[in-house]
Amino acid sequence: MSKNSNYESWKDWDLKSFGNITKFEKAYFENIAKLLRLKKSSKILEIGFGNGSFMAFAYSQKFNYDGVETNENLVKFALKKNFSAYHSIESVPNEGKYDLIALFDVIEHIQEDEIESFLKTLSLYLEDSGSIFMRFPNGSSPFGLDNQHGDITHCTIVTLSKLNYWCSNSNLKVATSRGCVEPFIFKHDYLKMPSRLVKLVLYKIIEKLVRLLFIQSKGVLSANLEVVITKK
């Protein structure tokens, strides 16, 4: 079995599940689209489309979408379902630039000494008024440890301060940063509602305790960070 196939099996990704989008994911991506003020005419390039959930959302919204993924099997899955998918940025037959370049849980897979060069490449494909959206495990938060170390292919711990440095050397800047916004999806289970609310309150209390005990935890403590990057 190939390395790619091993990873897909571990993630439970296959042709049947590829491009499926849950109610939670749809609500989450709608929030992102609102944050970025995307229009129907927006041209989107996604780097590392994985199992195709954002890809499917982009198609459902009629965005002008191209996807890039190094995993050959995932590219085959995308093509079989008639999505626009390529093995590399250079192979995308699109001479124009993009309004949005999206990376969901990607940058932590890139070697640290390659990130500046990678960002410089992305800037070449970005409209002057465009944005790069990234989501990644929060390397500055104890709540981000499971996301960061739960995947053997994660090779770089990313923090907001590191990203600011990499961007400053790549003609880019971090315009907006926030904790990962997860929509509250009601699943019509009233019995679980109290426990979910209690967990939410406990999380807020623990977050305040962490800020009190550890002075370096003044920033966002969400398990994931979301950032919007623009050209300088």
C-alpha positions as CSV (number, residue, x, y, z in Angstrom):
1,M,0.0,0.0,0.0
2,S,1.3,3.5,-0.9
3,K,2.1,6.2,1.6
4,N,-0.8,8.2,0.2
5,S,-3.2,5.2,0.5
6,N,-2.1,4.7,4.2
7,Y,-2.9,8.4,4.9
8,E,-6.3,8.2,3.2
9,S,-7.2,5.1,5.1
10,W,-6.2,6.7,8.4
11,K,-8.3,9.8,7.6
12,D,-11.2,7.6,6.4
13,W,-11.1,9.4,3.0
14,D,-12.3,7.5,-0.1
15,L,-14.1,8.2,-3.4
16,K,-17.5,7.6,-1.8
17,S,-16.9,10.3,0.9
18,F,-15.0,12.7,-1.3
19,G,-16.8,16.0,-1.8
20,N,-19.4,15.3,0.8
21,I,-20.3,18.3,3.0
22,T,-22.0,18.2,6.3
23,K,-24.5,20.7,7.7
24,F,-21.8,21.8,10.1
25,E,-19.2,22.3,7.3
26,K,-21.7,24.2,5.2
27,A,-22.4,26.6,8.1
28,Y,-18.7,27.0,8.8
29,F,-17.7,27.8,5.2
30,E,-20.6,30.2,4.9
31,N,-19.1,32.1,7.9
32,I,-15.7,32.2,6.0
33,A,-17.3,33.4,2.8
34,K,-19.0,36.2,4.8
35,L,-15.7,37.1,6.5
36,L,-14.0,37.4,3.1
37,R,-16.9,39.1,1.4
38,L,-16.8,36.6,-1.5
39,K,-19.0,37.2,-4.6
40,K,-20.3,34.8,-7.2
41,S,-17.7,36.0,-9.6
42,S,-14.8,35.4,-7.1
43,K,-11.9,33.3,-8.4
44,I,-10.7,30.8,-5.7
45,L,-7.6,28.7,-5.6
46,E,-7.5,26.1,-2.8
47,I,-4.1,24.6,-1.8
48,G,-4.4,21.1,-0.3
49,F,-8.1,20.4,-0.9
50,G,-8.0,17.1,1.1
51,N,-11.3,15.2,1.0
52,G,-13.0,18.0,-1.0
53,S,-15.4,19.6,1.5
54,F,-14.5,23.2,0.8
55,M,-14.2,22.3,-2.9
56,A,-17.8,21.0,-2.8
57,F,-19.0,24.2,-1.0
58,A,-17.3,26.4,-3.6
59,Y,-19.0,24.6,-6.4
60,S,-22.4,24.8,-4.7
61,Q,-22.0,28.6,-4.4
62,K,-21.0,28.8,-8.1
63,F,-17.5,30.3,-7.4
64,N,-14.8,30.1,-10.0
65,Y,-12.8,27.4,-8.3
66,D,-9.5,25.6,-8.9
67,G,-8.0,23.1,-6.5
68,V,-4.4,21.9,-5.9
69,E,-3.4,18.7,-4.1
70,T,-0.1,16.8,-4.0
71,N,-1.9,13.5,-3.2
72,E,-2.5,11.9,-6.5
73,N,-5.4,9.7,-5.4
74,L,-7.3,12.7,-4.1
75,V,-6.8,14.5,-7.4
76,K,-8.2,11.4,-9.2
77,F,-11.2,11.4,-6.8
78,A,-11.8,15.1,-7.6
79,L,-11.6,14.6,-11.4
80,K,-14.0,11.6,-11.2
81,K,-16.5,13.9,-9.6
82,N,-15.9,16.6,-12.2
83,F,-14.1,19.1,-10.0
84,S,-11.2,21.3,-11.2
85,A,-8.2,19.7,-9.6
86,Y,-4.4,19.7,-10.3
87,H,-1.2,18.3,-8.8
88,S,0.6,21.7,-8.5
89,I,0.0,25.4,-8.8
90,E,2.2,25.5,-11.9
91,S,0.0,23.0,-13.6
92,V,-3.2,25.1,-13.3
93,P,-4.0,26.3,-16.8
94,N,-5.3,29.7,-15.6
95,E,-3.3,32.8,-16.6
96,G,-5.3,35.1,-14.3
97,K,-4.9,35.7,-10.6
98,Y,-7.2,34.8,-7.7
99,D,-9.4,36.8,-5.4
100,L,-8.9,34.2,-2.7
101,I,-6.3,31.5,-2.0
102,A,-7.5,29.1,0.7
103,L,-5.5,26.8,2.8
104,F,-7.3,24.7,5.4
105,D,-4.9,22.8,7.6
106,V,-2.0,23.0,5.1
107,I,0.8,25.2,6.2
108,E,1.7,22.9,9.2
109,H,2.5,20.3,6.6
110,I,5.3,22.4,5.0
111,Q,8.9,22.4,6.2
112,E,9.7,25.6,8.2
113,D,12.6,26.6,5.9
114,E,10.3,26.4,2.9
115,I,7.4,28.5,4.1
116,E,8.8,31.9,3.0
117,S,9.4,30.7,-0.5
118,F,5.9,29.1,-0.5
119,L,4.3,32.4,0.5
120,K,6.2,34.3,-2.1
121,T,4.8,31.9,-4.7
122,L,1.3,32.3,-3.5
123,S,1.6,36.1,-3.7
124,L,2.4,35.7,-7.5
125,Y,-1.1,34.2,-8.0
126,L,-3.0,36.6,-5.8
127,E,-4.8,39.7,-7.1
128,D,-3.5,42.9,-5.5
129,S,-6.9,43.3,-3.7
130,G,-7.1,39.5,-3.0
131,S,-6.7,37.6,0.2
132,I,-5.1,34.4,1.5
133,F,-7.1,32.6,4.1
134,M,-5.4,30.0,6.4
135,R,-6.5,27.8,9.2
136,F,-3.9,25.9,11.2
137,P,-3.3,24.4,14.7
138,N,-2.6,27.2,17.2
139,G,1.0,26.6,18.2
140,S,0.7,29.3,20.9
141,S,-2.1,27.5,22.8
142,P,-2.1,24.4,25.0
143,F,-5.5,23.7,23.4
144,G,-3.8,23.3,20.0
145,L,-1.5,20.4,21.0
146,D,-3.9,17.7,20.0
147,N,-4.5,19.2,16.5
148,Q,-0.7,19.8,16.0
149,H,0.6,16.5,17.2
150,G,-2.3,14.2,16.2
151,D,-1.1,14.0,12.6
152,I,2.3,12.5,11.8
153,T,2.6,14.6,8.7
154,H,2.6,17.9,10.6
155,C,6.2,19.1,10.5
156,T,6.0,22.8,11.5
157,I,4.4,24.4,14.6
158,V,2.9,27.7,13.4
159,T,2.2,30.7,15.6
160,L,0.9,34.1,14.8
161,S,4.2,35.7,15.5
162,K,6.0,33.3,13.2
163,L,3.5,33.9,10.5
164,N,3.9,37.7,10.8
165,Y,7.7,37.2,10.3
166,W,7.3,35.0,7.3
167,C,4.8,37.3,5.7
168,S,7.0,40.4,6.3
169,N,9.7,38.7,4.2
170,S,7.2,37.8,1.4
171,N,5.6,41.2,0.6
172,L,2.5,40.1,2.6
173,K,0.9,41.0,5.9
174,V,-1.5,39.4,8.3
175,A,-4.6,41.6,8.1
176,T,-6.9,39.7,10.4
177,S,-6.5,36.9,12.9
178,R,-9.0,35.1,15.2
179,G,-9.8,31.9,16.9
180,C,-11.6,29.3,14.8
181,V,-15.3,30.1,14.6
182,E,-17.3,26.9,14.9
183,P,-21.0,27.3,14.3
184,F,-23.4,25.9,16.8
185,I,-25.5,23.3,14.9
186,F,-28.6,22.2,16.7
187,K,-29.1,18.5,16.1
188,H,-32.6,18.2,17.6
189,D,-31.3,16.4,20.6
190,Y,-32.6,18.3,23.7
191,L,-31.1,15.7,26.1
192,K,-27.5,16.7,25.0
193,M,-28.2,20.4,25.0
194,P,-27.4,21.0,28.7
195,S,-24.1,19.2,28.5
196,R,-23.1,21.1,25.4
197,L,-23.8,24.4,27.1
198,V,-21.9,23.3,30.3
199,K,-18.9,22.3,28.2
200,L,-19.0,25.8,26.5
201,V,-19.0,27.6,29.9
202,L,-16.3,25.3,31.3
203,Y,-14.1,26.0,28.3
204,K,-14.4,29.8,28.8
205,I,-13.5,29.4,32.5
206,I,-10.5,27.2,31.7
207,E,-9.3,29.7,29.1
208,K,-9.4,32.5,31.6
209,L,-7.4,30.4,34.1
210,V,-4.8,29.7,31.5
211,R,-4.5,33.4,30.8
212,L,-4.1,34.1,34.5
213,L,-1.5,31.4,35.1
214,F,0.6,31.8,31.9
215,I,1.6,35.3,30.9
216,Q,2.6,34.2,27.4
217,S,-1.0,33.2,26.7
218,K,-2.3,36.7,26.0
219,G,-3.2,35.9,22.4
220,V,-6.0,33.7,21.0
221,L,-6.2,30.4,22.8
222,S,-8.5,28.6,20.3
223,A,-7.2,25.2,19.2
224,N,-7.0,26.5,15.7
225,L,-6.2,29.9,14.3
226,E,-7.8,31.6,11.3
227,V,-5.9,34.3,9.5
228,V,-6.5,36.6,6.5
229,I,-3.3,37.6,4.7
230,T,-3.1,40.4,2.1
231,K,-0.4,42.0,0.0
232,K,1.4,44.9,1.6
